[in-house]
Each structure stands twice: as C-alpha cells, then as structure tokens.
C-alpha cells in the first residue's frame, strides 16, 4: 500500500473515531475487515478518492436504514438521517486478525 492510500485509510479511521465515537482499535478493525484484502487495496485512492473518506468509512459501521440508505458524509444528503437510531453493523470478532491495535 502506498503512502497516499495509507493516509486515506487513516482519514477513514479518524471519521469513525471522531464522528461515530468508536475507539481507534475498533475503527481500524472495521476497516481491515472490509478493505483489508489485496483486491480492495488495489482499488486505491484512484477509485476510492473520488468520494470523501466518510463515504467508505460509514459503510464499515452502519447498515442501510429502512429506506435502504447509508450515510455518505454529505451534510445535505445525510441531513435527515438520525445517526442515533441508524442500524449499526457488528464489529469484527475480537479474536479475528482484523484487530491489529490494542484499545
């Protein structure tokens, strides 16, 4: 993974920590579980960078709501989403290899 892609993933972690309120270890585990494959990393910032880090980060934490919507990081589009009641995906199991940081 190049420095640009690593920086982008770190921005995704920051979104989950600062806006969702989960710990850094869980944020990294969620991102590792979804984007930690060679195929995902191969997409690179060239593809992923067309969207805000929030777009990809929220999908690691939230499930679609009753209208089949995920938050995307756009204040206008997300304006009527109640994040307090939005369905949350379970975190990866603690004993999985996705947890690479201590809490």
C-alpha positions as CSV (number, residue, x, y, z in Angstrom):
1,X,0.0,0.0,0.0
2,X,1.4,3.4,-0.9
3,X,1.6,6.4,1.4
4,X,-1.4,8.1,-0.3
5,X,-3.7,5.1,0.3
6,X,-2.4,4.7,3.9
7,X,-3.2,8.4,4.5
8,X,-6.7,7.9,3.1
9,X,-7.4,4.9,5.4
10,X,-6.2,6.9,8.3
11,X,-8.7,9.6,7.4
12,X,-11.4,6.9,7.4
13,X,-10.3,5.8,10.9
14,X,-10.5,9.5,12.1
15,X,-14.0,9.7,10.8
16,X,-15.1,6.7,12.7
17,X,-13.4,7.8,15.9
18,X,-14.5,11.5,15.8
19,X,-18.0,11.2,14.2
20,X,-19.2,7.8,15.2
21,X,-17.5,7.7,18.6
22,X,-15.8,4.3,18.5
23,X,-12.3,3.6,19.7
24,X,-9.4,3.7,17.2
25,X,-8.8,0.0,17.6
26,X,-12.3,-0.9,16.6
27,X,-12.2,1.6,13.7
28,X,-9.1,0.0,12.3
29,X,-10.6,-3.5,12.8
30,X,-13.7,-2.5,10.9
31,X,-11.7,-1.0,8.0
32,X,-9.3,-4.0,8.0
33,X,-12.3,-6.4,7.8
34,X,-13.9,-4.6,4.8
35,X,-10.9,-3.1,2.9
36,X,-8.0,-5.3,4.2
37,X,-7.9,-7.5,1.1
38,X,-5.4,-7.1,-1.7
39,X,-8.4,-6.6,-4.1
40,X,-9.7,-3.7,-2.0
41,X,-6.3,-2.1,-1.7
42,X,-5.8,-2.5,-5.4
43,X,-8.8,-0.1,-6.0
44,X,-6.6,2.5,-4.5
45,X,-7.2,6.2,-4.0
46,X,-7.7,6.5,-7.7
47,X,-11.1,4.9,-7.3
48,X,-11.9,5.4,-3.6
49,X,-10.6,9.0,-3.6
50,X,-13.5,10.1,-5.8
51,X,-15.5,10.0,-2.6
52,X,-14.9,11.5,0.8
53,X,-13.4,9.2,3.4
54,X,-16.8,9.4,5.2
55,X,-18.4,7.6,2.2
56,X,-16.4,4.5,2.7
57,X,-15.9,4.7,6.5
58,X,-19.7,4.9,7.3
59,X,-20.3,1.7,5.3
60,X,-18.0,-0.2,7.7
61,X,-20.1,0.8,10.6
62,X,-23.7,1.3,9.5
63,X,-26.2,-0.9,7.8
64,X,-28.7,0.5,5.4
65,X,-31.8,2.0,7.1
66,X,-35.4,1.3,6.4
67,X,-35.1,3.3,3.2
68,X,-32.0,1.3,2.1
69,X,-29.7,4.3,2.7
70,X,-26.3,4.6,4.1
71,X,-24.8,7.9,5.3
72,X,-22.3,9.2,2.8
73,X,-20.7,12.1,4.6
74,X,-22.6,14.8,2.7
75,X,-24.4,17.1,5.2
76,X,-27.2,17.7,2.7
77,X,-27.8,14.1,1.8
78,X,-27.3,12.9,5.3
79,X,-29.4,15.8,6.8
80,X,-32.4,13.7,7.7
81,X,-30.5,10.6,9.0
82,X,-30.8,10.0,12.7
83,X,-27.4,8.6,13.4
84,X,-28.6,7.6,17.0
85,X,-31.1,5.2,15.6
86,X,-29.3,4.2,12.3
87,X,-28.7,0.4,12.2
88,X,-25.1,-0.5,13.2
89,X,-23.2,-3.4,11.8
90,X,-21.5,-5.7,14.4
91,X,-17.8,-5.1,14.8
92,X,-15.4,-7.9,13.7
93,X,-14.9,-10.6,16.4
94,X,-12.2,-9.7,18.9
95,X,-10.3,-12.8,18.2
96,X,-10.1,-12.1,14.4
97,X,-6.9,-11.0,12.7
98,X,-8.6,-7.6,11.9
99,X,-7.9,-6.3,15.4
100,X,-4.3,-5.0,15.0
101,X,-4.3,-2.3,17.7
102,X,-4.7,-2.5,21.4
103,X,-7.5,-0.4,22.9
